[in-house]
Amino acid sequence: MTASERAFARRIDLTSLQLFVAVCELGSIGRAAEREFIAASAISKRLSDLEGTLGTPLLYRHARGVDLTPAGESLLHHARSVLYSLEKMQGELSEYADGVRGHVRVHANISAIVQFLPEDLGAFSRAHDAIKIDLEEHLSSEIVRAVQEGAADLGVCHLAEGGGELQSLPYRDDTLVLVVPAGHPLAARGPIDFVDALDYDHVGLHTNSSIHVAMHQAATEAGRTIRLRIHVTGLDAMCRMIENGLGVGVMPLRAFELMQGGLGRALVCVALDEPWARRHIRLVARDFSTLPVAARMLVEHLHTPEAAPVQRVA
């Protein structure tokens, strides 16, 4: 933070920001004064001081109340973000008073969540029951952005080329397979090229998912298009759609194996003879060495110095 930024931060009063947000939400200084149990004149004075500090009008004042200027709209957005961060900080710090000795925010993609993280996080939590883990599912591209912006301490995802300034460590390997109904023309075949699956309708994940991106790139390189019949948001939904004849789909092998118990013999998987079908799931952080102690402990638990062998389909 530069000297000018530090000086600006010292001039901004949090109480004034809270009152400014209240006025914006209620559209009136008088109503805000009633809700916040403070004199309307005191709020008006704080808002005038805030405008003086920022050097620009924030509100249009009229007989019916107030409206936001363009600068006021910008400040409202940032003020809400600051106040939300303070509330979150208070909540997390209060957990330490209740005995929690650490808090790790983790964003992971669906492949990691379905295949590996339940067992790994379960084992970590049993060994460190005072450390709280907040886990959210996101697309790999969103995870990278969240870690870069500080919204997550740790990411677990397929890290594309050019992951910016993030650091990464190996976590697990996974293998993509083509899932088809039993009796499908491709069901009895050995490893196939992905182009062989392009003659059939597909059930696909989100268009920004790493799986869809890899499939789309492979189809484009072959001069073909994917006959995408339906998008789903989860691997279980994909299996249900394939089981009911809506197409074929690409998903991680271990995820298919974990769900196969509930599918009986309705679906089978076919190996894909494609380099992009063998993938590396990685741990990502802005700087592993500067993570909080609890987050570093989790990284040590999840990190695999040598990537696991690639799983093959017979």
N, C-alpha and C positions, 0 to 999 in steps of 0.2 A: 504494500500500500504506500503510495507516494505521500509526501508531506501535505500537499493540497487535499488529497483524499482523506487523510486523517483529520485535517482541520474541518473539512465538510462534515465528517461523521460526528465530530464533537459539537457542531452547531445544531444538529438535528435532535430534537427532543422527542422521545418515544411517546410521552403523554400527548403531545401535540399531534403526533401521527395517529394515535388512537382516536382522539377527538375528531380529527379530520375525516377519518374513515366513518365514524358515527354520523357526522353531518352529511356525508355523501350518501350513506345508506338510507337516512331518514329524509333527506332533501330539505332540511330545515335546521337552523342553529337552535331555535327554540325547542324543537322536539328532541334534538340531541342533548340539550341541556337537561331536559326532564329525565331522559333515560340514564344519563351519566351522573345525575345528582350534582350538577355544577351550575353556576350562574351563567346565563347566556352571554353576559358581557365578558366573562372570563374566557369562554370559548372563542368569542369574537376577537379578543385581544391575542390569544394564542395563534389563531389563524392568520391574523395580520402580521404577527412576528414571523410565522413560518413563511409567508409570502415574501417578507423582507429578506429573510435568510436566503431564500431560493432566487430572489430577484425577479419574480414573475407572478402575475395574478393566478390564483388557483380556482377561484369561484366567481361566478356572475351572481351578484346579490340583487334580489328583486323582492317585491311585496309578498309574493307567494312562497318564497324560500330561496334556494340557491340552485344553480346549475354549474356543472364543471366546465372550466376552460380546457383547451387541449393539454396544457401543462398539468392541470388538475387531474385529468384522466390518466396521464402517465404516472403521476405521483400515487394515485389510488392503487394502480396495479402493483407498484413497487412497495407501497406501504402495507398492503395485504400480505405480500410475500414475506416482508420483514416480520410482521406480527405473527404470521403462521410459523415461521422458523423459531421465534421466541417461545411460542406455545409448545412446539415440538421439543425444544431444548428443555423447557421446564418439565415436560412429561418424562423425558429420558432421565434427567437428573434426579427426579423424584423416585425413579426406580432404584437408584443406588441407595437411597435412604431406606427402601424396603428390602434391601439385601441383594439386589442384582449387582453383580460386579463387572458387567460388561454388556455392550449392546452393539450388535453387528447388523448392518443393513446389506442384504444380499439381493441382487437381481439376477435371475437365471432364465435360460430359455427352456422351452418345453421338453426338449430332448434330455437335458440334464435333470430336470425335475422328475420326469417319468422314470428314467432309467437308473439314476445313481444317487441323487441327493437324499431321498428318504432314508436309506440305510446309513449313509455317511453322516448326515446331520443328526440322525437319531443317536448314533454312537457317540458323536461329539457332545450332544446335550446330556447324555447319561454320564459322561465323564466330567462335564463342566456345567452342572445344573444351574449355576448362578449367572450364566451368560445367556442373554436373550438374543435370539436370532429372528430378525424380520425378513421373510423371504417373499419376493414378488416375482411373478412370471412376466417376462417381456420378450419381444423379439431381440435377436442378437444385436441388430443395429441400434435399437433403443437402449440396450444395456450399455453399449460402448458410450453412448451419449450421456447416460445417467452417471456413469463412473467419471467421465470427463468433467461433468458439471458439479460433481460432489453429491448428487442425490443418492448414490449408493457407495458404500465402502468397497464392496467387492462384487465383481461380475463373474458369471459362469456362462460361457457362450462359445460359439464358433467364431473365432476372431478372423475377420476378413483381412486381406492385404491392406496395409496402410492403416493400422489401428491407431494412428496419431502418435501421441507421446505416451500412451499407456504402456505399462509393463505387463508381461504375461508369463504364466507358468503352466506347464502341462497338468491337466486334471485326468481326463479319461479319453479313450478313443471309442468311436462308435462306427457302425457300418450301416449304410442304407440298403434296404431291399425293396423289391416290388411286391406288394401284397395283392393277391388276386383270389377270387372265389375258387373253391375246390371244383375241379372239372373245367376250369378256364383253359383255353388253348395254350397259354404260356405256363400253366401250372406244372407240367411234367418236364419242363425244359431245365437244362443246367444254367450256368451263368449266361445272361443275355446282355446284349447291348441295349441301352436305354431307348434307342431308336425303334427297337422292336415293339416297345410298349406304346408308341405314338399312334398306332392304328386303332387304339381303344380309348374310350372315354376315361377321364381321370377324376378322382376325388382329390382335391388339393387343399393345402393349408393356406394361411394368409399370404397374399402376393409378396409381402416383404420378408417372409420367413426365409432362412438360409436354405432350406430344402427347396422351396419354390424357385428361388433365384438360381440355384444350381441346375434344376430341371429346365428352366426357361433358357439358360445359357446353352445347355447341351442341345436342346431342340433347335435353337437358332443356328448353332454351328452345323447342324445336320440339314439346315434349310427347311425345317418342318415347324409346325406349331403344335402346342398341347391342346387336345380336345378337352378342355376343362369343363366338366358338367356342373360341379358344385364346389363351393368353398366351405370348409369347416374350421372351427377354432381349436379342436383338440384331436388327439390321436385316437381316443376311444370313439369319438363321433365318426372319424374316418373309417374305422373298422366296421362300424354299424352300417354305414352307407355302402361300403364294398360288399358286405355280407348280403345286402338286399339288392344287389345287382346294378348299382348306380355307377360303376366304373372300377378302375384299379387305382392304386395309390402307392406312393413312396413314403416310407417311414423307417425309423431306426430298428435294427434287428432285435435288440434286447427289449425295446418297448413292445414289439409284437409278441415276443416270447412271454413277457409278463402278462399280457392281456389274453394270450391264447387259451388260458384255462377256461375263460368264460365264453370262448368262441367254439369250443368243440373242434370238429374237423371241417367247419364251414369255410375257413380261409387257410391259404398256404402262402409262404413267401418264396420268392425267386431271387437268387443272387444277381446283382448287377455288375457286369464286367466293365466298370467305369472308375477311373481314378478318383473322381469327386464323390464316389459312394463310400470312400474310406476317409473319415474325418477326425479331427482333433478338437476336443472340447478343452478350453483353457480357462484358467483363472486370470482375471484382469483387474488391475488397480492402477491408480495414478502413480503411486510409489509404495511398494510393499514395505520398505524400511520405515516409512513414516506412519503406517497404519496404527491405530490404537492397539494396545496389548491384546485385547480379546480378539480383534480381527486377525492379528498376526498368528495367534494360536489356531484359529480356524483355518487359515491358509496352510499352516504346517500340517494340520490334520488332513486337508484335502489334497495337497500337492503330491503328485507322484513323480519322483525324479526320473524314472524311466516309464515312458508311456506303455500302457497295457497292450498286449498283442492284438492285432486286428482280428475280429471274429469273422469266421467264414461260414458260408451256408453250403451244406453238402449238396 
